[in-house]
Amino acid sequence: VHRDLPLFLSLMNDQHRSLTRSLISHSVSVSEILAVRELDVDGGTKDDGRWQKMPQKLTEAYPYAFTVSYVERARQHRWQCSDVTFHCSEGALRQQWIQTIREQLTALSMADRPKHLLVYINPHGGKQQGECIYEQKVAPLFACASISTDVIVTEHANHARDHLKTEAELKKYDGVVCVGGDGMFSEIVHGLVSRTQRENGVDQNSPEEKLVPCSLRIGIIPAGSTDCICYATVGINDPVTSALHVIVGDSQPMDVCSVHHNNTFLRYSSSLLGYGFYGDVLADSERKRWMGPARYNFSGFKTFLTHHHYEGAVSFLPATDILGTPRDKTRCRAGCFICQHDGPNLCFCSIPEYEMGWGVVRGKFLAINAASMSCACPRSPKGLSPAAHLADGTTDLILVRKCSRFNFLRHLLRHTSKDDQFDMTFVEVHRVRRFRFTPRHWQNDSELDLRENGKQLFSQICRDHPACSCSPAYSSWNCDGEILPHAAIEVGVHCQLIKLFTRGIEEQPLFEDLANPPCAL
Ligand SMILES: Nc1ncnc2c1ncn2[C@@H]1O[C@H](COP(=O)(O)OP(=O)(O)OP(=O)(O)O)[C@@H](O)[C@H]1O
């Protein structure tokens, strides 16, 4: 029995045509088998409905059965758990099959399948279904695959982050799973990365410091309102699909950006950093939480109408020694060649700054965005930067200069069409390793504090009135959905700092129907 051999096909063809289901031209790699278990035919324990359709004569001739649970691919990157039951005439033969498959699965467990997981559930994420999703859809799969879990239902925001940072006995686990949305994922990243740095004596406050990669993988069971990270790394936000990726022990490295202000660590970002338009949308929507999810559309429309621009200088370190560019037509997919080639070549801080060719762009910007992944989501299937890579050690810096409302609308609409959103005179995009933003008229923090109170009132009035032509001096940074308190920031990409229990988005077979042929009897 070989790992990738069409194991059951040969069993069926050679000896046991009494299968409940024909698998003509269908093979399952052992790496996608979840579990194998005996079926007690005599006692009538039939957890497979198809078993009952077996003619009596056949069950008598082949009374020994076993069931194999495996991953079956459905449409649009969805995975589901399927069972197939095999029948033998001899008990010894059945035992041989079960033992052989179990040996294969044990070998996989030794290599990369998790055996013990720490699970955090946010009961308040998305539609507040986190606990129910875990109990009904995920826990039974983990149990079937003999994965043991310690489950913590969070009691407040940052519970998971703080527990991971200090208390959690991480040595006991093979991975950390969060049940929630992007905010919950961000908590796990902050907890794990901070803990890893502390244990390795790395000072997070130094922007120049090379961070130590986390050894534990992170699984995301989507139960939030947007689930962008899940969508961009799996291709779908489906709890069962994500649980199956955890069980088979997938591993996808991912870059993480560190954000600093004045040599002080602010936050980590793994998807989008946005100043101007996306910062203003988030800041406005936070003030309108009472509106529920409708606030995003409302704030988006309002921010579009206000059309504020912000002056400043963006300096950046272009990633020059790489194969990919932000204008590529190819996409980051499972087994991505660019991530494997460019990622390991990029070492944070490996080149002294004076030898590097930093570029500077000054001007008035409607938006400054840094996309560390495509940021694709159901609303924008190609995302902010469709060719961005998960693990190449770079972020795509998108600068949208001041332009007319009409042109900005054209740019925004292109995110939802096939047209290139970067092919516009007022838009430029650079693939970078690091960047800084300094707003014009930037004052240090103490000066800002003095002026803050007086200005606040007027900037609030301006923000709330789309017709006001007076642009406030500063926007806010939207850091993966959280507002940052400072406009002047310094960002560095840390190549492959974390690993997820995914494999990246799999290429869709050209003809989906042929990939999963209907079962013939
Ligand atoms: N028990 C809790 N009570 C209140 N807030 C919590 C709790 N546990 C976690 N949180 C916070 O809730 C915030 C939102 O959670 P989460 O990301 O799971 O859902 P969401 O915001 O609906 O989804 P998305 O981030 O995908 O839009 C997170 O920032 C997290 O810090």
PDBQT file of the ligand as one rigid body, heavy atoms in Angstrom, charges set to zero:
ROOT
HETATM    1  N1  LIG A 601     -16.088  37.160  24.439  1.00  0.00    +0.000 N 
HETATM    2  C1  LIG A 601     -15.920  38.273  23.734  1.00  0.00    +0.000 A 
HETATM    3  N2  LIG A 601     -16.689  39.359  23.983  1.00  0.00    +0.000 NA
HETATM    4  C2  LIG A 601     -16.571  40.478  23.257  1.00  0.00    +0.000 A 
HETATM    5  N3  LIG A 601     -15.670  40.635  22.250  1.00  0.00    +0.000 NA
HETATM    6  C3  LIG A 601     -14.878  39.601  21.965  1.00  0.00    +0.000 A 
HETATM    7  C4  LIG A 601     -14.959  38.369  22.673  1.00  0.00    +0.000 A 
HETATM    8  N4  LIG A 601     -14.052  37.512  22.152  1.00  0.00    +0.000 NA
HETATM    9  C5  LIG A 601     -13.424  38.185  21.162  1.00  0.00    +0.000 A 
HETATM   10  N5  LIG A 601     -13.914  39.429  21.044  1.00  0.00    +0.000 N 
HETATM   11  C6  LIG A 601     -13.542  40.487  20.088  1.00  0.00    +0.000 C 
HETATM   12  O1  LIG A 601     -14.556  40.566  19.090  1.00  0.00    +0.000 OA
HETATM   13  C7  LIG A 601     -13.997  41.168  17.934  1.00  0.00    +0.000 C 
HETATM   14  C8  LIG A 601     -14.703  40.713  16.686  1.00  0.00    +0.000 C 
HETATM   15  O2  LIG A 601     -14.652  39.337  16.619  1.00  0.00    +0.000 OA
HETATM   16  P1  LIG A 601     -14.549  38.484  15.293  1.00  0.00    +0.000 P 
HETATM   17  O3  LIG A 601     -13.427  38.919  14.460  1.00  0.00    +0.000 OA
HETATM   18  O4  LIG A 601     -14.554  37.058  15.740  1.00  0.00    +0.000 OA
HETATM   19  O5  LIG A 601     -15.951  38.743  14.561  1.00  0.00    +0.000 OA
HETATM   20  P2  LIG A 601     -16.415  39.839  13.525  1.00  0.00    +0.000 P 
HETATM   21  O6  LIG A 601     -15.852  41.156  13.825  1.00  0.00    +0.000 OA
HETATM   22  O7  LIG A 601     -17.889  39.713  13.446  1.00  0.00    +0.000 OA
HETATM   23  O8  LIG A 601     -15.839  39.294  12.178  1.00  0.00    +0.000 OA
HETATM   24  P3  LIG A 601     -14.806  39.955  11.160  1.00  0.00    +0.000 P 
HETATM   25  O9  LIG A 601     -13.618  40.372  11.977  1.00  0.00    +0.000 OA
HETATM   26  O10 LIG A 601     -14.482  38.851  10.198  1.00  0.00    +0.000 OA
HETATM   27  O11 LIG A 601     -15.531  41.090  10.526  1.00  0.00    +0.000 OA
HETATM   28  C9  LIG A 601     -12.542  40.786  17.938  1.00  0.00    +0.000 C 
HETATM   29  O12 LIG A 601     -11.764  41.937  17.713  1.00  0.00    +0.000 OA
HETATM   30  C10 LIG A 601     -12.283  40.202  19.318  1.00  0.00    +0.000 C 
HETATM   31  O13 LIG A 601     -11.212  40.875  19.937  1.00  0.00    +0.000 OA
ENDROOT
TORSDOF 0
